[in-house]
Amino acid sequence: MNANGRRIRKHKLKADINVVPYIDVMLVLLIIFMVTAPLMNLGVDVELPESNAKSLEQDKDPMVVQVDAAGAYALVLPGSDRPQAISAQELEDRVRAIVGQNPKQAIFVAGDGSANYQKVMDAIVLLQRAGVEKVGLMSDPQHQSAE
């Protein structure tokens, strides 16, 4: 006891870590990463490989929609080698009739190398509106140069 008659208590020191500030910092960092992560993948440069892929074996002759450099359409029917010039509406109507009779008809789009890509995509959209589920793209085989 001391002179006042009160006992002197010894206070123990706390050895606990106050984690509240660390949690606050962690949450702020989490929000920053969540906001900035989608912005990191704006675009990816892709260099497509060249290959000599083998052609697929077909049971039936495919129907081919040709797109020339000017964007005009031509239709090559199965069993025929001659393309017939056709308008976009006629193409959609004829393909719809053919696919209605034979839903598994193979259909390919052969776009001219100098044709506008949008014209080739428009042909694919026409075929999809006509009810075609799968459309293949045609290309020439790669020519190997002697090295």
C-alpha positions, 0 to 999 in steps of 0.5 A: 500500500502507499500513503493514500491507502491505495494499492498500486496495480501493475498494468500488463503490456498487451502484445496484440497486433491491431489488424484493422489498418491492415484490413483497410489497406487490403480492401483498398488494394483489392478494389484497385486490382478489381477495377484495373484488371479488366483494363489490362487485356485491351488487345492481344497481338496474334500471329496466325500460323501457316499450315497445309491443313488437309481437306475434310472428307465430304459424303456429298458435294458441298454448296459454295457461295462465292464472293468476288472482289466487288462483293457480288454473290455467286452460287455453285450448287452441288453437282454443278461446276458453274457459278450462277450470279445471284442477288443477296435476297435470292441467295437467302431464299434459295439457301433457305429452300435447300436447307429446308429439304436437306438440313445437313447440306454442307455450305462453304463460303469462298471469298476472293482474296481482295474482297472486303472482309465485311462482304464475306461476313455479310454472306455468312449472315445471309446464310445464318438467316436462311437457317444454316447452322454451320458455314465453312470457309474455303481457302487455297492450300499454302504454296511451299517455297523452296528454301 
